[in-house]
Amino acid sequence: MLFTSPLGDEPRMQCIKPFLTPEELLRVLRVAHGVRIRDWCMILMAYLHGLRMSEVCALKLTDIRGGSLSVQRRQGSLKTVQPLCRDSREPLLDEVTAIQAWLKQRPNVRSGALFISRNGGALDKAQFFRNFQAAAKAAGLPAAKSHPGILRYSLASHLVARNVDRALIAKALGHRSINSTFKYIKATDGRADKADSFAVVMQETRLKILRLLVRLAPKGLAAGAIARHLRLRGPNLSFHLNVLASAELIQPHKKGTSISYSANLKNVNRQANSVI
């Protein structure tokens, strides 16, 4: 289950936004499942992929392909492709089953929208809000937890409970910059902050990028050259460069339309000293 926490491992971070507990989430999903399969599927997908209301309502049938979900995030966030989730222990959290159940019931209309209303058009944000609010109320949740935006915060909270590092939480939420993720979570103490910073570097691809730029320091290297040198794809490279830049381990240098990156040796040395 996505929100299962490792035994005996205290979370190094905490969510600073309101969120649903695992029990509250299951209550809402159970109510929604009993009312309308579509609503259960929408709420579950919004939670599992950290989707905003506008994003879940904008999903198209063609966004589901090969066991993955493609999402064009709003508000300056990344376009993401994430695997659909299976859960053999808790049927209410099995996304593949939820989608299959909804597609069996979905009216055969010309609309390409994944989630449609009774009139055959795409379900809008206002209706999704009302549907979630009704399910939350029926599940006995307080008014403060009756906005569908809380599903996004809940995903962050449950990943925090599993001690997932901030860079991966940022990727799950589609954040372009890890600084956006800091608005959701914070370290519980100084040691945790250092440990999480270390986790940023120890991811294999980011470590390769950092090693390359340290070898070239003080000179930098264009993003395209880094991609060719390490045989990385553009979207993946951009994500890892943003994470390293947010951690202030590398520095971007813009010249015209070209961006190059160089190692911030002062901070790299400080990071190395903090974990030795």
C-alpha positions, 0 to 999 in steps of 0.5 A: 500500500502506498501509505505503508510506513516502514516499521521502526523508522521515524519519518525524517520529514513532516507534511505542513499542509492539511491531509487525510489519514490513511483511514480517512482516505479509505472511508472517502473511497469507500463512500465514493465507490458505493455511490458512483464508480466514476467518482471512486476512480476520479478520487483515487487517480487524483490521490495516487498521481497528486492531481489538481482538480483541473488536471483530473477533469482534463484527463483524456482516454488517450492519456492511459496507454501501456499501463501508464498515465500521461498528465500535462500538469498545470500551474507551471508543473511538469508533464509526467508519465507515471505507472498505473498502480496495482494493490492486491491488499486493498481493492479500494486502492487498486487503480487498474481495477478502478479504471477498468470498472469505470470504462465498462460503465462509461457511456459510448459517446464521442467525447475523448474525455476520460471522465464524462458527465450525464450529458456526455461532456467532460466533467467540470471542476465544479461537479468534481468538487461537489462530488468529493465534498458529498463523499467527504461529508458522508465519510464523516470528515470535517469541513476543513478536509472536504476540498479535493485539493487535500488529496494532493497534500495527502499523497505528499504526507503518505510518501513522507511517512515512508521516508521517501526523499524530497526529490522523489516526492517532487517528481510524484507531484509533478513539481518543476522545482524541488523548492515547490515541494518545500511548501508541502514538507519540512525536515523534522530536525537538522540531521534529517535535513542533512540526510535528505540533502545527501539523498539528493546527491546519492541518486545515481543519475544526479551523482553522474551529473555532479561528478562530470561537472566537478571534473570540469570545474570551474568551467561549465557544460551546456545541458545538451552536452551533458545529455550527450555525454551521459546519454540522458533524455531531455525531460529526465535530465531537466528534472535532475538538473533542477533538483541539483540546482535547487539544492545549490550543488550546481549553478545554471548560467543562461546565455541567450537561449542556451543554458549551461551548468557548473558545479558549486564547489563550495557547496559540494565540499560542504555537503561532502564534509557533512556526511563524512 
